């Protein structure tokens, strides 16, 4: 199966003000990806990803919650595809 990494991202794949609690300077979309880990940073192929809008009412906490709500199903779909019977 190899190693996989779960991460959130913006267009620039860098720490943004929104991750630090200031949403005023943020991109208006955010994404979550699952990708294969390679020796170099951010070079592994993306297994799955989903992008969502950052709403005008979002806070750093609600944005983090959205990332989890989007990310958990991505990881679960991957795990089910790798082992559809759950190791039984």
PyMOL Python script that loads the backbone (N, CA, C, O; Angstrom):
from pymol import cmd

cmd.read_pdbstr("""\
ATOM      1  N   UNK A   1       0.838  -1.188   0.000  1.00  0.00           N
ATOM      2  CA  UNK A   1       0.000   0.000   0.000  1.00  0.00           C
ATOM      3  C   UNK A   1       0.875   1.241   0.000  1.00  0.00           C
ATOM      4  O   UNK A   1       0.474   2.245  -0.588  1.00  0.00           O
ATOM      5  N   UNK A   2       2.034   1.234   0.617  1.00  0.00           N
ATOM      6  CA  UNK A   2       2.894   2.415   0.644  1.00  0.00           C
ATOM      7  C   UNK A   2       2.399   3.454   1.623  1.00  0.00           C
ATOM      8  O   UNK A   2       1.330   3.305   2.214  1.00  0.00           O
ATOM      9  N   UNK A   3       3.171   4.496   1.793  1.00  0.00           N
ATOM     10  CA  UNK A   3       2.788   5.557   2.721  1.00  0.00           C
ATOM     11  C   UNK A   3       1.912   6.576   2.021  1.00  0.00           C
ATOM     12  O   UNK A   3       2.098   6.877   0.842  1.00  0.00           O
ATOM     13  N   UNK A   4       0.948   7.104   2.772  1.00  0.00           N
ATOM     14  CA  UNK A   4       0.051   8.134   2.254  1.00  0.00           C
ATOM     15  C   UNK A   4       0.071   9.295   3.226  1.00  0.00           C
ATOM     16  O   UNK A   4       0.314   9.127   4.421  1.00  0.00           O
ATOM     17  N   UNK A   5      -0.187  10.464   2.696  1.00  0.00           N
ATOM     18  CA  UNK A   5      -0.227  11.674   3.505  1.00  0.00           C
ATOM     19  C   UNK A   5      -1.541  12.387   3.255  1.00  0.00           C
ATOM     20  O   UNK A   5      -2.014  12.454   2.121  1.00  0.00           O
ATOM     21  N   UNK A   6      -2.127  12.917   4.309  1.00  0.00           N
ATOM     22  CA  UNK A   6      -3.371  13.685   4.238  1.00  0.00           C
ATOM     23  C   UNK A   6      -3.014  15.127   4.531  1.00  0.00           C
ATOM     24  O   UNK A   6      -2.311  15.397   5.504  1.00  0.00           O
ATOM     25  N   UNK A   7      -3.479  16.060   3.717  1.00  0.00           N
ATOM     26  CA  UNK A   7      -3.152  17.458   3.953  1.00  0.00           C
ATOM     27  C   UNK A   7      -4.230  18.367   3.399  1.00  0.00           C
ATOM     28  O   UNK A   7      -5.009  17.986   2.525  1.00  0.00           O
ATOM     29  N   UNK A   8      -4.254  19.577   3.931  1.00  0.00           N
ATOM     30  CA  UNK A   8      -5.100  20.609   3.356  1.00  0.00           C
ATOM     31  C   UNK A   8      -4.220  21.478   2.486  1.00  0.00           C
ATOM     32  O   UNK A   8      -3.004  21.522   2.674  1.00  0.00           O
ATOM     33  N   UNK A   9      -4.821  22.167   1.539  1.00  0.00           N
ATOM     34  CA  UNK A   9      -4.021  22.997   0.657  1.00  0.00           C
ATOM     35  C   UNK A   9      -4.818  24.175   0.115  1.00  0.00           C
ATOM     36  O   UNK A   9      -6.044  24.130   0.022  1.00  0.00           O
ATOM     37  N   UNK A  10      -4.103  25.210  -0.234  1.00  0.00           N
ATOM     38  CA  UNK A  10      -4.595  26.311  -1.036  1.00  0.00           C
ATOM     39  C   UNK A  10      -3.839  26.239  -2.340  1.00  0.00           C
ATOM     40  O   UNK A  10      -3.105  25.279  -2.571  1.00  0.00           O
ATOM     41  N   UNK A  11      -3.997  27.221  -3.194  1.00  0.00           N
ATOM     42  CA  UNK A  11      -3.307  27.202  -4.482  1.00  0.00           C
ATOM     43  C   UNK A  11      -1.798  27.114  -4.324  1.00  0.00           C
ATOM     44  O   UNK A  11      -1.132  26.427  -5.098  1.00  0.00           O
ATOM     45  N   UNK A  12      -1.258  27.798  -3.335  1.00  0.00           N
ATOM     46  CA  UNK A  12       0.190  27.898  -3.187  1.00  0.00           C
ATOM     47  C   UNK A  12       0.800  26.814  -2.298  1.00  0.00           C
ATOM     48  O   UNK A  12       2.022  26.756  -2.160  1.00  0.00           O
ATOM     49  N   UNK A  13      -0.026  25.953  -1.692  1.00  0.00           N
ATOM     50  CA  UNK A  13       0.466  24.900  -0.793  1.00  0.00           C
ATOM     51  C   UNK A  13       1.426  25.450   0.253  1.00  0.00           C
ATOM     52  O   UNK A  13       2.537  24.944   0.414  1.00  0.00           O
ATOM     53  N   UNK A  14       1.001  26.465   0.948  1.00  0.00           N
ATOM     54  CA  UNK A  14       1.835  27.080   1.978  1.00  0.00           C
ATOM     55  C   UNK A  14       0.940  27.489   3.135  1.00  0.00           C
ATOM     56  O   UNK A  14      -0.285  27.497   3.013  1.00  0.00           O
ATOM     57  N   UNK A  15       1.558  27.826   4.253  1.00  0.00           N
ATOM     58  CA  UNK A  15       0.783  28.323   5.389  1.00  0.00           C
ATOM     59  C   UNK A  15       0.215  29.684   5.005  1.00  0.00           C
ATOM     60  O   UNK A  15       0.940  30.558   4.530  1.00  0.00           O
ATOM     61  N   UNK A  16      -1.055  29.848   5.210  1.00  0.00           N
ATOM     62  CA  UNK A  16      -1.734  31.089   4.870  1.00  0.00           C
ATOM     63  C   UNK A  16      -2.242  31.761   6.138  1.00  0.00           C
ATOM     64  O   UNK A  16      -2.330  31.129   7.191  1.00  0.00           O
ATOM     65  N   UNK A  17      -2.579  33.052   6.032  1.00  0.00           N
ATOM     66  CA  UNK A  17      -3.131  33.745   7.207  1.00  0.00           C
ATOM     67  C   UNK A  17      -4.360  33.048   7.774  1.00  0.00           C
ATOM     68  O   UNK A  17      -4.588  33.085   8.983  1.00  0.00           O
ATOM     69  N   UNK A  18      -5.158  32.410   6.910  1.00  0.00           N
ATOM     70  CA  UNK A  18      -6.384  31.769   7.401  1.00  0.00           C
ATOM     71  C   UNK A  18      -6.071  30.618   8.339  1.00  0.00           C
ATOM     72  O   UNK A  18      -6.866  30.334   9.235  1.00  0.00           O
ATOM     73  N   UNK A  19      -4.950  29.951   8.168  1.00  0.00           N
ATOM     74  CA  UNK A  19      -4.587  28.877   9.081  1.00  0.00           C
ATOM     75  C   UNK A  19      -4.181  29.423  10.436  1.00  0.00           C
ATOM     76  O   UNK A  19      -4.159  28.698  11.430  1.00  0.00           O
ATOM     77  N   UNK A  20      -3.864  30.694  10.465  1.00  0.00           N
ATOM     78  CA  UNK A  20      -3.444  31.324  11.713  1.00  0.00           C
ATOM     79  C   UNK A  20      -4.563  32.148  12.336  1.00  0.00           C
ATOM     80  O   UNK A  20      -4.345  32.825  13.341  1.00  0.00           O
ATOM     81  N   UNK A  21      -5.769  32.099  11.747  1.00  0.00           N
ATOM     82  CA  UNK A  21      -6.920  32.763  12.328  1.00  0.00           C
ATOM     83  C   UNK A  21      -7.351  34.033  11.632  1.00  0.00           C
ATOM     84  O   UNK A  21      -8.375  34.602  12.010  1.00  0.00           O
ATOM     85  N   UNK A  22      -6.617  34.513  10.624  1.00  0.00           N
ATOM     86  CA  UNK A  22      -6.991  35.736   9.900  1.00  0.00           C
ATOM     87  C   UNK A  22      -7.506  35.351   8.526  1.00  0.00           C
ATOM     88  O   UNK A  22      -6.712  35.082   7.624  1.00  0.00           O
ATOM     89  N   UNK A  23      -8.837  35.318   8.347  1.00  0.00           N
ATOM     90  CA  UNK A  23      -9.417  34.909   7.083  1.00  0.00           C
ATOM     91  C   UNK A  23      -9.485  36.035   6.058  1.00  0.00           C
ATOM     92  O   UNK A  23      -9.839  35.785   4.906  1.00  0.00           O
ATOM     93  N   UNK A  24      -9.159  37.262   6.439  1.00  0.00           N
ATOM     94  CA  UNK A  24      -9.290  38.394   5.514  1.00  0.00           C
ATOM     95  C   UNK A  24      -8.350  38.285   4.323  1.00  0.00           C
ATOM     96  O   UNK A  24      -8.684  38.769   3.242  1.00  0.00           O
ATOM     97  N   UNK A  25      -7.180  37.662   4.485  1.00  0.00           N
ATOM     98  CA  UNK A  25      -6.225  37.553   3.393  1.00  0.00           C
ATOM     99  C   UNK A  25      -6.239  36.211   2.700  1.00  0.00           C
ATOM    100  O   UNK A  25      -5.323  35.899   1.939  1.00  0.00           O
ATOM    101  N   UNK A  26      -7.263  35.408   2.949  1.00  0.00           N
ATOM    102  CA  UNK A  26      -7.302  34.038   2.439  1.00  0.00           C
ATOM    103  C   UNK A  26      -7.792  33.950   1.008  1.00  0.00           C
ATOM    104  O   UNK A  26      -8.517  34.815   0.516  1.00  0.00           O
ATOM    105  N   UNK A  27      -7.370  32.876   0.356  1.00  0.00           N
ATOM    106  CA  UNK A  27      -8.010  32.475  -0.886  1.00  0.00           C
ATOM    107  C   UNK A  27      -9.455  32.132  -0.540  1.00  0.00           C
ATOM    108  O   UNK A  27      -9.760  31.889   0.628  1.00  0.00           O
ATOM    109  N   UNK A  28     -10.334  32.106  -1.508  1.00  0.00           N
ATOM    110  CA  UNK A  28     -11.745  31.832  -1.237  1.00  0.00           C
ATOM    111  C   UNK A  28     -12.094  30.360  -1.394  1.00  0.00           C
ATOM    112  O   UNK A  28     -13.250  29.974  -1.220  1.00  0.00           O
ATOM    113  N   UNK A  29     -11.106  29.533  -1.722  1.00  0.00           N
ATOM    114  CA  UNK A  29     -11.320  28.094  -1.757  1.00  0.00           C
ATOM    115  C   UNK A  29     -10.227  27.413  -0.947  1.00  0.00           C
ATOM    116  O   UNK A  29      -9.152  27.967  -0.720  1.00  0.00           O
ATOM    117  N   UNK A  30     -10.531  26.215  -0.527  1.00  0.00           N
ATOM    118  CA  UNK A  30      -9.585  25.410   0.233  1.00  0.00           C
ATOM    119  C   UNK A  30      -9.739  23.980  -0.254  1.00  0.00           C
ATOM    120  O   UNK A  30     -10.767  23.640  -0.841  1.00  0.00           O
ATOM    121  N   UNK A  31      -8.767  23.157  -0.031  1.00  0.00           N
ATOM    122  CA  UNK A  31      -8.877  21.779  -0.473  1.00  0.00           C
ATOM    123  C   UNK A  31      -8.215  20.829   0.494  1.00  0.00           C
ATOM    124  O   UNK A  31      -7.412  21.224   1.339  1.00  0.00           O
ATOM    125  N   UNK A  32      -8.567  19.570   0.352  1.00  0.00           N
ATOM    126  CA  UNK A  32      -7.982  18.492   1.125  1.00  0.00           C
ATOM    127  C   UNK A  32      -7.521  17.448   0.114  1.00  0.00           C
ATOM    128  O   UNK A  32      -8.249  17.116  -0.822  1.00  0.00           O
ATOM    129  N   UNK A  33      -6.315  16.934   0.305  1.00  0.00           N
ATOM    130  CA  UNK A  33      -5.835  15.896  -0.610  1.00  0.00           C
ATOM    131  C   UNK A  33      -5.225  14.738   0.163  1.00  0.00           C
ATOM    132  O   UNK A  33      -4.758  14.888   1.292  1.00  0.00           O
ATOM    133  N   UNK A  34      -5.245  13.588  -0.480  1.00  0.00           N
ATOM    134  CA  UNK A  34      -4.562  12.405  -0.006  1.00  0.00           C
ATOM    135  C   UNK A  34      -3.582  12.055  -1.114  1.00  0.00           C
ATOM    136  O   UNK A  34      -3.981  11.851  -2.260  1.00  0.00           O
ATOM    137  N   UNK A  35      -2.303  11.987  -0.775  1.00  0.00           N
ATOM    138  CA  UNK A  35      -1.325  11.704  -1.823  1.00  0.00           C
ATOM    139  C   UNK A  35      -0.275  10.722  -1.338  1.00  0.00           C
ATOM    140  O   UNK A  35      -0.043  10.561  -0.140  1.00  0.00           O
ATOM    141  N   UNK A  36       0.349  10.074  -2.303  1.00  0.00           N
ATOM    142  CA  UNK A  36       1.431   9.132  -1.999  1.00  0.00           C
ATOM    143  C   UNK A  36       2.646   9.931  -1.566  1.00  0.00           C
ATOM    144  O   UNK A  36       2.986  10.946  -2.175  1.00  0.00           O
ATOM    145  N   UNK A  37       3.296   9.467  -0.514  1.00  0.00           N
ATOM    146  CA  UNK A  37       4.482  10.160  -0.013  1.00  0.00           C
ATOM    147  C   UNK A  37       5.706   9.763  -0.826  1.00  0.00           C
ATOM    148  O   UNK A  37       5.926   8.584  -1.106  1.00  0.00           O
ATOM    149  N   UNK A  38       6.486  10.745  -1.194  1.00  0.00           N
ATOM    150  CA  UNK A  38       7.748  10.577  -1.908  1.00  0.00           C
ATOM    151  C   UNK A  38       8.840  11.238  -1.072  1.00  0.00           C
ATOM    152  O   UNK A  38       8.528  11.991  -0.150  1.00  0.00           O
ATOM    153  N   UNK A  39      10.112  10.976  -1.369  1.00  0.00           N
ATOM    154  CA  UNK A  39      11.190  11.594  -0.584  1.00  0.00           C
ATOM    155  C   UNK A  39      11.161  13.124  -0.581  1.00  0.00           C
ATOM    156  O   UNK A  39      11.472  13.744   0.436  1.00  0.00           O
ATOM    157  N   UNK A  40      10.791  13.737  -1.711  1.00  0.00           N
ATOM    158  CA  UNK A  40      10.720  15.194  -1.761  1.00  0.00           C
ATOM    159  C   UNK A  40       9.318  15.650  -1.356  1.00  0.00           C
ATOM    160  O   UNK A  40       8.340  14.931  -1.557  1.00  0.00           O
ATOM    161  N   UNK A  41       9.232  16.837  -0.792  1.00  0.00           N
ATOM    162  CA  UNK A  41       7.961  17.382  -0.321  1.00  0.00           C
ATOM    163  C   UNK A  41       7.058  17.708  -1.503  1.00  0.00           C
ATOM    164  O   UNK A  41       7.498  18.297  -2.491  1.00  0.00           O
ATOM    165  N   UNK A  42       5.784  17.315  -1.391  1.00  0.00           N
ATOM    166  CA  UNK A  42       4.737  17.619  -2.367  1.00  0.00           C
ATOM    167  C   UNK A  42       5.033  17.129  -3.777  1.00  0.00           C
ATOM    168  O   UNK A  42       4.637  17.778  -4.745  1.00  0.00           O
ATOM    169  N   UNK A  43       5.715  16.009  -3.915  1.00  0.00           N
ATOM    170  CA  UNK A  43       5.995  15.481  -5.250  1.00  0.00           C
ATOM    171  C   UNK A  43       5.211  14.204  -5.550  1.00  0.00           C
ATOM    172  O   UNK A  43       5.139  13.787  -6.706  1.00  0.00           O
ATOM    173  N   UNK A  44       4.626  13.583  -4.538  1.00  0.00           N
ATOM    174  CA  UNK A  44       3.898  12.336  -4.739  1.00  0.00           C
ATOM    175  C   UNK A  44       2.585  12.561  -5.469  1.00  0.00           C
ATOM    176  O   UNK A  44       1.971  13.621  -5.352  1.00  0.00           O
ATOM    177  N   UNK A  45       2.155  11.543  -6.231  1.00  0.00           N
ATOM    178  CA  UNK A  45       0.897  11.671  -6.964  1.00  0.00           C
ATOM    179  C   UNK A  45      -0.298  11.765  -6.018  1.00  0.00           C
ATOM    180  O   UNK A  45      -0.330  11.123  -4.967  1.00  0.00           O
ATOM    181  N   UNK A  46      -1.269  12.567  -6.407  1.00  0.00           N
ATOM    182  CA  UNK A  46      -2.492  12.737  -5.613  1.00  0.00           C
ATOM    183  C   UNK A  46      -3.392  11.530  -5.841  1.00  0.00           C
ATOM    184  O   UNK A  46      -3.671  11.158  -6.981  1.00  0.00           O
ATOM    185  N   UNK A  47      -3.842  10.926  -4.751  1.00  0.00           N
ATOM    186  CA  UNK A  47      -4.750   9.787  -4.799  1.00  0.00           C
ATOM    187  C   UNK A  47      -6.188  10.292  -4.904  1.00  0.00           C
ATOM    188  O   UNK A  47      -6.987   9.756  -5.671  1.00  0.00           O
ATOM    189  N   UNK A  48      -6.505  11.312  -4.138  1.00  0.00           N
ATOM    190  CA  UNK A  48      -7.846  11.885  -4.123  1.00  0.00           C
ATOM    191  C   UNK A  48      -7.772  13.298  -3.565  1.00  0.00           C
ATOM    192  O   UNK A  48      -6.943  13.596  -2.705  1.00  0.00           O
ATOM    193  N   UNK A  49      -8.647  14.166  -4.065  1.00  0.00           N
ATOM    194  CA  UNK A  49      -8.707  15.516  -3.487  1.00  0.00           C
ATOM    195  C   UNK A  49     -10.085  16.109  -3.706  1.00  0.00           C
ATOM    196  O   UNK A  49     -10.818  15.718  -4.614  1.00  0.00           O
ATOM    197  N   UNK A  50     -10.418  17.060  -2.852  1.00  0.00           N
ATOM    198  CA  UNK A  50     -11.694  17.765  -2.952  1.00  0.00           C
ATOM    199  C   UNK A  50     -11.466  19.213  -2.549  1.00  0.00           C
ATOM    200  O   UNK A  50     -10.761  19.502  -1.582  1.00  0.00           O
ATOM    201  N   UNK A  51     -12.075  20.120  -3.308  1.00  0.00           N
ATOM    202  CA  UNK A  51     -11.964  21.560  -3.060  1.00  0.00           C
ATOM    203  C   UNK A  51     -13.326  22.072  -2.604  1.00  0.00           C
ATOM    204  O   UNK A  51     -14.362  21.607  -3.081  1.00  0.00           O
ATOM    205  N   UNK A  52     -13.319  23.032  -1.680  1.00  0.00           N
ATOM    206  CA  UNK A  52     -14.577  23.623  -1.211  1.00  0.00           C
ATOM    207  C   UNK A  52     -14.390  25.122  -1.018  1.00  0.00           C
ATOM    208  O   UNK A  52     -13.267  25.616  -0.917  1.00  0.00           O
ATOM    209  N   UNK A  53     -15.505  25.832  -0.969  1.00  0.00           N
ATOM    210  CA  UNK A  53     -15.512  27.290  -0.818  1.00  0.00           C
ATOM    211  C   UNK A  53     -15.295  27.691   0.636  1.00  0.00           C
ATOM    212  O   UNK A  53     -15.746  27.010   1.557  1.00  0.00           O
ATOM    213  N   UNK A  54     -14.603  28.801   0.823  1.00  0.00           N
ATOM    214  CA  UNK A  54     -14.502  29.432   2.140  1.00  0.00           C
ATOM    215  C   UNK A  54     -15.581  30.498   2.174  1.00  0.00           C
ATOM    216  O   UNK A  54     -15.550  31.448   1.392  1.00  0.00           O
ATOM    217  N   UNK A  55     -16.535  30.341   3.081  1.00  0.00           N
ATOM    218  CA  UNK A  55     -17.650  31.279   3.169  1.00  0.00           C
ATOM    219  C   UNK A  55     -17.272  32.560   3.892  1.00  0.00           C
ATOM    220  O   UNK A  55     -16.290  32.593   4.633  1.00  0.00           O
ATOM    221  N   UNK A  56     -18.040  33.598   3.683  1.00  0.00           N
ATOM    222  CA  UNK A  56     -17.771  34.895   4.301  1.00  0.00           C
ATOM    223  C   UNK A  56     -17.911  34.843   5.823  1.00  0.00           C
ATOM    224  O   UNK A  56     -17.341  35.677   6.528  1.00  0.00           O
ATOM    225  N   UNK A  57     -18.659  33.879   6.325  1.00  0.00           N
ATOM    226  CA  UNK A  57     -18.868  33.745   7.766  1.00  0.00           C
ATOM    227  C   UNK A  57     -17.891  32.756   8.409  1.00  0.00           C
ATOM    228  O   UNK A  57     -17.922  32.566   9.625  1.00  0.00           O
ATOM    229  N   UNK A  58     -17.025  32.126   7.611  1.00  0.00           N
ATOM    230  CA  UNK A  58     -16.105  31.128   8.161  1.00  0.00           C
ATOM    231  C   UNK A  58     -15.082  31.766   9.088  1.00  0.00           C
ATOM    232  O   UNK A  58     -14.686  32.919   8.919  1.00  0.00           O
ATOM    233  N   UNK A  59     -14.674  30.986  10.059  1.00  0.00           N
ATOM    234  CA  UNK A  59     -13.608  31.359  10.988  1.00  0.00           C
ATOM    235  C   UNK A  59     -12.509  30.301  10.839  1.00  0.00           C
ATOM    236  O   UNK A  59     -12.690  29.315  10.125  1.00  0.00           O
ATOM    237  N   UNK A  60     -11.389  30.503  11.501  1.00  0.00           N
ATOM    238  CA  UNK A  60     -10.328  29.488  11.462  1.00  0.00           C
ATOM    239  C   UNK A  60     -10.863  28.152  11.987  1.00  0.00           C
ATOM    240  O   UNK A  60     -10.525  27.097  11.451  1.00  0.00           O
ATOM    241  N   UNK A  61     -11.689  28.192  13.023  1.00  0.00           N
ATOM    242  CA  UNK A  61     -12.253  26.957  13.580  1.00  0.00           C
ATOM    243  C   UNK A  61     -13.210  26.296  12.587  1.00  0.00           C
ATOM    244  O   UNK A  61     -13.131  25.086  12.374  1.00  0.00           O
ATOM    245  N   UNK A  62     -14.107  27.063  11.981  1.00  0.00           N
ATOM    246  CA  UNK A  62     -15.055  26.445  11.040  1.00  0.00           C
ATOM    247  C   UNK A  62     -14.331  25.929   9.803  1.00  0.00           C
ATOM    248  O   UNK A  62     -14.744  24.926   9.221  1.00  0.00           O
ATOM    249  N   UNK A  63     -13.265  26.596   9.396  1.00  0.00           N
ATOM    250  CA  UNK A  63     -12.472  26.135   8.256  1.00  0.00           C
ATOM    251  C   UNK A  63     -11.774  24.813   8.588  1.00  0.00           C
ATOM    252  O   UNK A  63     -11.737  23.900   7.763  1.00  0.00           O
ATOM    253  N   UNK A  64     -11.232  24.720   9.779  1.00  0.00           N
ATOM    254  CA  UNK A  64     -10.608  23.461  10.213  1.00  0.00           C
ATOM    255  C   UNK A  64     -11.641  22.341  10.259  1.00  0.00           C
ATOM    256  O   UNK A  64     -11.357  21.213   9.858  1.00  0.00           O
ATOM    257  N   UNK A  65     -12.834  22.651  10.747  1.00  0.00           N
ATOM    258  CA  UNK A  65     -13.914  21.670  10.809  1.00  0.00           C
ATOM    259  C   UNK A  65     -14.306  21.212   9.409  1.00  0.00           C
ATOM    260  O   UNK A  65     -14.519  20.020   9.185  1.00  0.00           O
ATOM    261  N   UNK A  66     -14.404  22.149   8.465  1.00  0.00           N
ATOM    262  CA  UNK A  66     -14.714  21.784   7.077  1.00  0.00           C
ATOM    263  C   UNK A  66     -13.647  20.849   6.524  1.00  0.00           C
ATOM    264  O   UNK A  66     -13.970  19.876   5.843  1.00  0.00           O
ATOM    265  N   UNK A  67     -12.382  21.134   6.809  1.00  0.00           N
ATOM    266  CA  UNK A  67     -11.292  20.280   6.321  1.00  0.00           C
ATOM    267  C   UNK A  67     -11.446  18.848   6.848  1.00  0.00           C
ATOM    268  O   UNK A  67     -11.255  17.885   6.104  1.00  0.00           O
ATOM    269  N   UNK A  68     -11.786  18.717   8.108  1.00  0.00           N
ATOM    270  CA  UNK A  68     -11.987  17.384   8.686  1.00  0.00           C
ATOM    271  C   UNK A  68     -13.203  16.719   8.047  1.00  0.00           C
ATOM    272  O   UNK A  68     -13.145  15.545   7.682  1.00  0.00           O
ATOM    273  N   UNK A  69     -14.305  17.462   7.909  1.00  0.00           N
ATOM    274  CA  UNK A  69     -15.530  16.895   7.344  1.00  0.00           C
ATOM    275  C   UNK A  69     -15.348  16.457   5.893  1.00  0.00           C
ATOM    276  O   UNK A  69     -15.994  15.508   5.449  1.00  0.00           O
ATOM    277  N   UNK A  70     -14.489  17.128   5.161  1.00  0.00           N
ATOM    278  CA  UNK A  70     -14.180  16.742   3.781  1.00  0.00           C
ATOM    279  C   UNK A  70     -13.123  15.645   3.767  1.00  0.00           C
ATOM    280  O   UNK A  70     -13.203  14.722   2.956  1.00  0.00           O
ATOM    281  N   UNK A  71     -12.138  15.732   4.650  1.00  0.00           N
ATOM    282  CA  UNK A  71     -11.010  14.816   4.633  1.00  0.00           C
ATOM    283  C   UNK A  71     -11.301  13.410   5.112  1.00  0.00           C
ATOM    284  O   UNK A  71     -10.786  12.445   4.548  1.00  0.00           O
ATOM    285  N   UNK A  72     -12.116  13.279   6.143  1.00  0.00           N
ATOM    286  CA  UNK A  72     -12.399  11.939   6.684  1.00  0.00           C
ATOM    287  C   UNK A  72     -13.022  11.035   5.614  1.00  0.00           C
ATOM    288  O   UNK A  72     -12.567   9.901   5.465  1.00  0.00           O
ATOM    289  N   UNK A  73     -14.037  11.476   4.863  1.00  0.00           N
ATOM    290  CA  UNK A  73     -14.578  10.599   3.822  1.00  0.00           C
ATOM    291  C   UNK A  73     -13.547  10.236   2.740  1.00  0.00           C
ATOM    292  O   UNK A  73     -13.588   9.132   2.197  1.00  0.00           O
ATOM    293  N   UNK A  74     -12.630  11.150   2.430  1.00  0.00           N
ATOM    294  CA  UNK A  74     -11.578  10.841   1.459  1.00  0.00           C
ATOM    295  C   UNK A  74     -10.731   9.672   1.969  1.00  0.00           C
ATOM    296  O   UNK A  74     -10.462   8.723   1.232  1.00  0.00           O
ATOM    297  N   UNK A  75     -10.322   9.749   3.216  1.00  0.00           N
ATOM    298  CA  UNK A  75      -9.504   8.684   3.801  1.00  0.00           C
ATOM    299  C   UNK A  75     -10.306   7.382   3.887  1.00  0.00           C
ATOM    300  O   UNK A  75      -9.778   6.310   3.590  1.00  0.00           O
ATOM    301  N   UNK A  76     -11.575   7.469   4.292  1.00  0.00           N
ATOM    302  CA  UNK A  76     -12.401   6.267   4.411  1.00  0.00           C
ATOM    303  C   UNK A  76     -12.604   5.590   3.049  1.00  0.00           C
ATOM    304  O   UNK A  76     -12.529   4.365   2.952  1.00  0.00           O
ATOM    305  N   UNK A  77     -12.857   6.375   2.003  1.00  0.00           N
ATOM    306  CA  UNK A  77     -13.005   5.793   0.654  1.00  0.00           C
ATOM    307  C   UNK A  77     -11.725   5.088   0.230  1.00  0.00           C
ATOM    308  O   UNK A  77     -11.769   4.008  -0.359  1.00  0.00           O
ATOM    309  N   UNK A  78     -10.577   5.706   0.534  1.00  0.00           N
ATOM    310  CA  UNK A  78      -9.298   5.088   0.193  1.00  0.00           C
ATOM    311  C   UNK A  78      -9.122   3.769   0.933  1.00  0.00           C
ATOM    312  O   UNK A  78      -8.752   2.760   0.333  1.00  0.00           O
ATOM    313  N   UNK A  79      -9.385   3.778   2.223  1.00  0.00           N
ATOM    314  CA  UNK A  79      -9.226   2.560   3.018  1.00  0.00           C
ATOM    315  C   UNK A  79     -10.167   1.457   2.544  1.00  0.00           C
ATOM    316  O   UNK A  79      -9.776   0.291   2.493  1.00  0.00           O
ATOM    317  N   UNK A  80     -11.398   1.812   2.200  1.00  0.00           N
ATOM    318  CA  UNK A  80     -12.362   0.813   1.711  1.00  0.00           C
ATOM    319  C   UNK A  80     -11.913   0.267   0.360  1.00  0.00           C
ATOM    320  O   UNK A  80     -12.121  -0.914   0.083  1.00  0.00           O
ATOM    321  N   UNK A  81     -11.305   1.091  -0.487  1.00  0.00           N
ATOM    322  CA  UNK A  81     -10.838   0.628  -1.799  1.00  0.00           C
ATOM    323  C   UNK A  81      -9.652  -0.324  -1.643  1.00  0.00           C
ATOM    324  O   UNK A  81      -9.518  -1.287  -2.398  1.00  0.00           O
ATOM    325  N   UNK A  82      -8.797  -0.052  -0.665  1.00  0.00           N
ATOM    326  CA  UNK A  82      -7.623  -0.883  -0.433  1.00  0.00           C
ATOM    327  C   UNK A  82      -8.009  -2.199   0.229  1.00  0.00           C
ATOM    328  O   UNK A  82      -7.459  -3.249  -0.105  1.00  0.00           O
ATOM    329  N   UNK A  83      -8.950  -2.148   1.162  1.00  0.00           N
ATOM    330  CA  UNK A  83      -9.361  -3.326   1.918  1.00  0.00           C
ATOM    331  C   UNK A  83     -10.877  -3.311   2.072  1.00  0.00           C
ATOM    332  O   UNK A  83     -11.385  -2.941   3.131  1.00  0.00           O
ATOM    333  N   UNK A  84     -11.618  -3.716   1.015  1.00  0.00           N
ATOM    334  CA  UNK A  84     -13.084  -3.583   1.043  1.00  0.00           C
ATOM    335  C   UNK A  84     -13.804  -4.355   2.142  1.00  0.00           C
ATOM    336  O   UNK A  84     -14.930  -4.001   2.492  1.00  0.00           O
ATOM    337  N   UNK A  85     -13.197  -5.388   2.691  1.00  0.00           N
ATOM    338  CA  UNK A  85     -13.866  -6.158   3.755  1.00  0.00           C
ATOM    339  C   UNK A  85     -13.391  -5.784   5.137  1.00  0.00           C
ATOM    340  O   UNK A  85     -13.768  -6.434   6.112  1.00  0.00           O
ATOM    341  N   UNK A  86     -12.573  -4.753   5.252  1.00  0.00           N
ATOM    342  CA  UNK A  86     -12.139  -4.271   6.553  1.00  0.00           C
ATOM    343  C   UNK A  86     -11.227  -5.215   7.308  1.00  0.00           C
ATOM    344  O   UNK A  86     -11.263  -5.249   8.538  1.00  0.00           O
ATOM    345  N   UNK A  87     -10.409  -5.983   6.602  1.00  0.00           N
ATOM    346  CA  UNK A  87      -9.451  -6.868   7.260  1.00  0.00           C
ATOM    347  C   UNK A  87     -10.060  -8.140   7.821  1.00  0.00           C
ATOM    348  O   UNK A  87      -9.402  -8.856   8.577  1.00  0.00           O
ATOM    349  N   UNK A  88     -11.295  -8.433   7.469  1.00  0.00           N
ATOM    350  CA  UNK A  88     -11.963  -9.634   8.010  1.00  0.00           C
ATOM    351  C   UNK A  88     -11.690 -10.830   7.137  1.00  0.00           C
ATOM    352  O   UNK A  88     -12.165 -11.928   7.428  1.00  0.00           O
TER     353      UNK A  88
END
""", "prot")
cmd.dss("prot")
cmd.show_as("cartoon", "prot")
cmd.util.cbc("prot")
cmd.orient("prot")
